[in-house]
Amino acid sequence: MDAVEPGALSRRKRRAVALAAGALLVVIVAGAIYLRGTSSALPSPTVKRDDVTLDFVTYDFTSPTVAWALIFSRDQSGGFSVSQTIDGGKHWQTRLSRSRSQTGNSPVVRFFDAKRGFVAAGDGQLYRTADGGATWKILALPETTNSYLGFSDARRGWLMTPMSRPAGQPVHLYATEDAGESWKKLPDPPVESALFAFRRTSEAWVASRESQSPRVYRSVDGGLSWQPRDIPVEKAISGTGPWTTFVVLLPGDGLVASASCYCPVVAEGNFTSFDGGATWQVLPQAPGRGQRFVAYADDVNWWTIYGTIYRSSDAGQTWARASDNLVALNWQFQPRAVDAKHAWAQIGVDAGYGLATTADAGLHWARVKVPQFT
């Protein structure tokens, strides 16, 4: 699954994208997806140092046992490191460590297996490995300032820039088909484009911002042309623009789209489509209160955690309580499913941020070590 996610979201926008934000990671990304949460500032002396970090970490989970982490130092040094685990978080090994200068391209950690993947850490360069991080090739990006980068597979990727710009200013889009060795400038996407998501070799989506009506755009030719897909908010909400949208691609053919309007009266809603945006279905609120993160095992089997784990077998239309016997109900889960049974989750704990895994679709969780900045 690939997701588009903006940077820091306002409380109002977070409510509008509560379901869509469960894809990751977080700091989403390509595929990646970015996940964010909150935690108490009060440290707990009972938490082991290896179980928690105060550094900013974004992950890519490629299997129940293999994960990659991009870690940024919290001491303002500007440094970053990349770590890998191949045993489900029991041990982490540093695979790359660098200082960096801020240039504004989005951080990315995107891997396709235990060997092949990409890292971008805001220093204007793209790092690629094909041997599990033993060696890295440094590649240039066509533009770096205020850009958003993602990869659909080990060869194909896109770069969009600038992300923050005055309304009406064009956005540029570049594509690579040779793992970042070269980049081709594509025709500019719609001027209101904001972030992209893609799957397979040619299907791509962009969200929109500052739009007078809620819509997303779809491309079936790899970004050469775009077709608008209007979101039928009149079925659930109403308001006059400008609108901001958000897209999460599901593991199969479906997608989740949200729309929010910064109108005098807040308007927002979530929708699903399984036919390329031709038709949409209103998505009810997930169980619980506040911000939730949804994990997608496939297009129709979802689950979410808010003190209690809930499951849906109809793409979020209805939810059933699965268990309330979680290890720690005060953990703030940000789950990422890798198959029907296995998932990883970033968790907010009272000493910072941790990591956990499950092998029974969320019924039981085990804390694992988190990577440390080196």
Secondary structure, DSSP 8 states (H G I E B T S, - for coil): --B---SS--HHHHHHTTTGGGG--EEETTTTEEB-----S---TTS-GGG-B-SEEEEEE-SSS-EEEEEE-TTSS--EEEEEESSTTS--EEEEEE---------EEEESSSS-EEEE-SSSEEEEESSTTSS-EEEE-S--TT-EEEESSSS-EEEEE-SS--TT---EEEEESSTTS--EEE----TTEEEEEEETTTEEEEEESSBSS-EEEEESSTTS--EEEE--GGGT----S-EEEEEEE-SSS-EEEEEEE-SSS-EEEEEEESSTTSS-EE----SSSS---EEESSSS-EEEESSSEEEESSTTSS-EEEES--S-TT-EEEEEESSSS-EEEEEEETTEEEEEEESSTTSS-EEE------
